[in-house]
């Protein structure tokens, strides 16, 4: 699609004229850039399906409410439980009273992987996508059309489950390809990061957002560096406890290790501490040696992907049989690299 962020896809069934929306996000920045939602579009949408609660996938819901949408908004239970805090932030920042009219609904965990009939012409199947707590992919059947939507997806998160979609022939597949201009397996990323945090007497800062990536990084580095202290943002600490409340999202073999990490005296919340250790913080206090895991420069970069890389995209395309593929979350230059590579393949 050529744009990184502002994930918002309007799907129309030409026979019944039914419309649904897949995610409703903004493009992050100052200012944020909103999708082109008009009152006509808002009133025509039957339902909204949210893949996860990052701002670039839900941040335009206040606009949708302001334009008059009154339908149902569906998401996983873990995503549903994160929404109240997000809505309070919207109220503080935007003050839009129409937000209170948004109607959120969680899918029961027991429906995972099962087809759910919402109306005569609309059904969905969902599974976990491994990108963050509560993130899901969707199989949408609307009228005669079948569509796969990956949301943001991680194929091999150390902590989170990624369900394999049912093998099916789709009319359209919308595939997250946010890091598909690179190839960087997780084990390679961790090896590179370890080479940037070698001094046990140094204070290293890894800037984070509250995300599956932040949790994966902490978990992997915690067990790779058993002699180090880890000082983390309090909001990340709380988010990790939310993992335990939704253990069906967690790889079974990692659950005991996650619980042990949270109980360890090597892990503590940041209280403006200045002792040696590895700091994972949302802010950037001064006096730390920063390790940026968001920028890929070369194969030795301490880069850690939060979206599919090129090999992951190729794996997804082997798994998902579709008449048409739409790649989203890619910058234009990266999208061209993806298409060139797939053409060669």
N, C-alpha and C positions, 0 to 999 in steps of 0.2 A: 504493500500500500504506500510505502515511501515516507511514512511519518512515525516517529517514535513517541508514543503516548496518545492521549485523547481517544482511548479505545471505546468505541460506541458504534454498533452495527445494527442498522435497521433492516429487518427481514420481512419481505412481503410475499404472501401467497397469492399469485396472480389469479387463481381460480376463485378463491373465496374472498379475496381482498383483505384477509386478516394480516395484522402486523404484530411483530414482537421486536423487542430490543435486546441485544446481547451486550451487556455492560453499558455503563453510562458515565464515562470518565472525562477528565480534562487533560490537557497537555500541561504538565507542571512547568512552572516558571513564574516570573514576575513581569507582567501579569499572567495569570493562568489563561489558557485559551480553551474556550468551550465549544462543543459541537453545535452545529447549526440546527437547533431544535426550535421549531415554530409551534404555535398553538395548534395548528392543523395536524402536525405530526404527533404532538403530545396526546391529543384527543383520539387519535386513530390507533394507538398502540394497545394491544390486548393484554400483554404482560411483559415484564422485564426479568431477565435471567442474569444474575450477577455471578461472575466466576470467582472473585475474591474482593477484599475490601481495600485495596490500595487506591490512592486518590485518582490515579489515571484510569481507574475502572469504575469508581463510584462517585467521583467528585462533582459530576454534573447532575446528580439526582435532585439537588435543590432547584436547578434550572428547570428540570422536567416537571417538578411539582409546581413551580411558579407559572409554567405554561399550561397547567390544567390537567396533568395526568392524574388519574384516580384509580388505576388498575393495581394488580398485584405485582409485587417484587419478590422473586424467589431466590434462595441461596441456601448454602449448607447451614447446619446448626452452629458450627463453630464461627462462621461468618456472621450469622444472625446475632450471636452473643457479643460480637465486637461492635455492632452498629450503634448502640446507645452512646458510647463515648465519641464516636465520629459525628453523630447528630448533635451532641452538645457543642462540639467544635464548630459545626455549621451555624448553629444558633448564635454563638458568640461572634463569629466572623461575619456572617451574612444577615442575621436577624430576619430570615424569611419565615413568616408564619405558616406558609403552605407546607413546610417540611413536616409539620405535625400530621398532615393528612396522608403522608406516604404509608402504604400498607405492606409491611414486610412479612414474609412467610418462610420458615425453614423447612427443608425437606427432612423427613425423619431418616435417621441413620439406617433404619431397616430397609429403606428403599434404594440404597446404594447398588448400582449395577442393574436395577430393574426398570422396566418401562412403566412410566406413570402417565395415565391418561388424564389430562387437565380439562380438555373439551373434546367434542367429537372430532375436531380437525387438528388438534394439537396434543402432542405427547412429548415427553422428554425422558432421557436416561442420563444419569450423572455418575461420575467417579472422581476420586481424588487425583489432583494434578501435581502435587509435590512442590508447588511454588512457595506456599506459605500456609500457615494454619488455616484450614477451612477452604482452601482453593480447590476448584473443581473444573473438569471439562464437561461438555454437554453433547449429547446426541439429540438433535431436535427433529421431530417429524411434524411438519406443518403442511396440511393438505396432502398432495402427492409427493412433496419434496422432502428429502432427508439431508440433514446438514450436520457436520461435526465442527465443534468450536473448542479449541484447545484451552481457551483462556491463556494465562501464563502458565507454562508447564516446565517441570524439571524431571528428567528421566531417571536420575539416580541420586536423589538427595540422601545424605547420610542419615537423616532423621525421619523425613516424611515419606509416607506411602504415595506411590504413583500407580494408580490402577491402569491396567492395559485395556484400552477400548475394545469392545466387542468387534470382531472382524466383520465388516459390513461394507457394502458398496454405497457410497454417498454421492449425492449430486454435487455438493460443494463442501470443501473442508477449509476452514479458516485456521491457519497454523501460526502460532507464536514463533517468530524467528529473530528475536531481539539481539542475539549474539551470534548470528549465523555467518558473519563475516570472518569469524575466528574459529579455531579448533583448540579447545583447552579442557581436557578431562579434569574432573575434580581432584584426582590424586596428584596430577601435575601442578594444579593451582596450589594445593597445600604444601607441596615440596618447595615451590617458589616462594611462598610466603614465609616458610620456616627459614629460608636463607636470608630473609630481611629482618629477622627478630632473634639474632644469634646471641646477643649480649644479655646475660641474665641480670645485670645491674642497670640496664637501660629501662626507660619508661617508653613503651611503644603504644601509639594510638592508632586504632583501626576505626575510622568513621563509619557509622552504620545508620540505617533506618530500621524501624521495627518490621522485620521481614523474615522469611524462611532462610534467606542467605545469611543474615546475622546470626541466627540460631545454629545453622550448619557450621559457620566459621568458628564460633565459640566452642561447640561440641568437639569438632575435629582437632582444633589447636589445644584444647584442654587436655585431651588424652595423648597428644603428640609431645606435649611439654609438661611432664608430670612434676617438674620442680618449680614451675612458675605460678605466681599469683595472677588471677584474672579479676579485673575490676570493671564492672559493667553498668550501663545506664539502668536506673531503677525500673524504667518502663520495660526494658528487655527482660529484666529479672521476673517481673510479673507476667510477661508474655510467655515465658518458659513454663511457669506454673500452669498457665492455661493449656499448654500442651498436655499436661497430665490429666486435665479434666476432659480432654478429647483424645484419649489414647488410641482410638480407632484410626486416627490420622498418623500414628507413629509406627515405624517399623518395629515389630515385636522384639527383635533381637537387640534393639537399642534402648528399649524402655528402662531396663534396670540400670544401664549406664547413665541415662539421663537423670534418673532419680538420684543416683549416687553423686553426680556432679552438683546437683542443686543442694545437696546436704553437705558438700565438702567445704572445709574452712579455707580452701584455696580460691573460692568464688565469693565475691562480695559486691554489694551495690556501691556505686561511686558516691563519695561524700567529700569531694574536692581533695581526695587522697593524692599524695605525691610520691608514694613508694615505688620501687622497681616492679615492673609487671607488664601485662598485656591489658590495655584499656580498650573496651568496645563502647563507644559513646556516640550519642546523637549530635552533640556539639563538638567544637574544636578548641578546647582550652589550650593555652600557650604552654610551652616548655616540654612538649612531647616530640618524640621522633615518629612522624606520621607514615603509615603504610597504607597507600591507596589501593584498594582491591577492586575499584570500579573501572580502571583505565587499562586497556590492552595496548601495549607498545610493541612487544615482541614475545617470543616463546619463554623468556625468563621473567616476564612481568608477574607481580604478585596479584594478578587479576583472578577474580572468582566470578564465574558466570551466574546470573540469576534467570537466564532465559536459554533456550536451546542454542547450542553452537552448530556449526555446519554439519558435523557428523550426526548430531541429534536430529536435525531437520531431515536428513537423509533416512534415518531410522524411522521417523514418524511417517515419511512418505512410503516406506516399505510396509508399514503396519496399516496405514489408512488408504483404502482404495477409493479415489474420488474422480469424478469427471472433470472437476475444476478445483484448483488450489488457489487460495488467497493467502499471501504471506503478510502478516501485520507485525507491528512493533519494530520495523526495520527502517533505518535511515535510508535515503535514496541510494547513496553510494554503496551501502552494505547490501541493499536489495539487488543491485546490479551484479554484485559478486556472487550472491546466492544463485541467481538465475543463470549466470555463466557457468557455474559449477554444475548445476543440475542438467544443463544442456549437454555438457561434456559427458556426464554420467549416462 
